[in-house]
Amino acid sequence: MTNVVLVGTLDTKGVEYGWLRERLLRAGVEVLLVDTGIMGEPRVPADVPREEVARAAGTELPLLRTAADRGAAVTTMAEGAEATLLRLHAEGRLHGVLAIGGSGAPPSPPGRCGPCRWAYRR
């Protein structure tokens, strides 16, 4: 079966990711949801929670929150997302990746963000 990994901030885009996950499941696609959010509470449950993504980047989520450097936190979570995607691919649990952006930070095109660059190369 095909596995699509949805990667995004479930504190700000959780409703949208929940909707997208439902549509993919209805189409017969297996879905894994990876949370890269930092501050707010997730609006939908994740298969890979944000704490696990932070650890994949070599840190802990509370440290990112208290550092008060949003740019560094976002970069760190992108690194954790990339490591998570690589792990899922190695485990045979990833056949495609999908991310959606918001008005403040649309997804970067391939070649600009780690997870997008990795997924595009494959």
N, C-alpha and C positions, 0 to 999 in steps of 0.2 A: 504494500500500500504506500502511496505517496504521503510524505510528511512535509508540511510547510511550517516553518518557524516564523512566528510573528514576534518582532522585537520592538519594544516601545515603552514609553513612560506611562504606566498604568495609573499614576496619580492624576495626570492631566488628560490623557487620551484613553482611559480605561473603558468608557462607554463605547467609543468607536471600535476599540480592539475587541470588545465583547461581541459587538454586532458582526464584525468581520469574521471572528472565530465561528460564530453560529452559521454564517453563510457557507463557509468552507466545510464545516462538518456536515451540513445538509447536502453538500455536493459530493460527499464521500471521501473527503480529504482529511487525513489525520492532522491535527494541529497541536503545536507546542507553543505556549505563550511565555515569552521572556520579558521580565520587568526590569527596565533600566531607570525607573524613577528614583528620585533622591529624597524629596521632602515630604510630600503629602501621602496620605494613605491610598493604597491601590483601590480602584473602583471595581475591579474584577479580580478573581484569584489567578495567580500565575502558576504555570508548571515549573518555571525556574524563577524563584523569587529574587528580588533586588539584592538581598543579603548575599545570595550565592554568586550573583554577578559581580558584586564588589570584591568578594573573596577571590574570584577568578582573576581579578586585576591586582591581587596582592594586598588588599586592604580590607577594612571593615566599614560598613555603612555609617555607623555613628561617627567615625573619624571624618568622613566626607561631610557630614552634616555640620559638625562643629567647626570645621576649618573655615567656613564662611567664604569660600572661594568657588563660586558656582562654575566658572570656566574650567577649573581644575577638576571639579567633581564630575562634570559632564564628560571631559576627556577620559577620566579614569573609568567611568561606567562604559564608555565606548570601547575601551581596551578590554574590559571584562566581558562585554558582549561579544567581541571578536573571539576571545578565548573560549567562550561558551559555544559559539557557532562551530569553531574548529573541533571542539570535543564532541558535539552532537553529530557532526559529519563523520568523524572517526568511528563513532558508535553505530553508524548507519541509520541515524534517526533524523537526518536532514536531507531533503531533496530540493527545497526552495526556501527563500527568505523573503519576507515582506515587511516593510516598515511604512508607517504613515506619519506625516509631520503636521505641525500646526501653523498658525499664523506667524509665530515668532521664530520657528526653527524648522523649516521644511527639510525632508531628508536630503542629505548631500548626494550629488551624483556619484556614480562609481569613480573611484580614484581619489575621492576627497575624505571619506571616512573609512576607518578600519573595517568594520563589518561589511559595508557596501563594497569596498574594494575587494575583500576576500571573496564575497559571494559572486561578484561580477567575474573574477578570474576563473571561477570554477564553471 
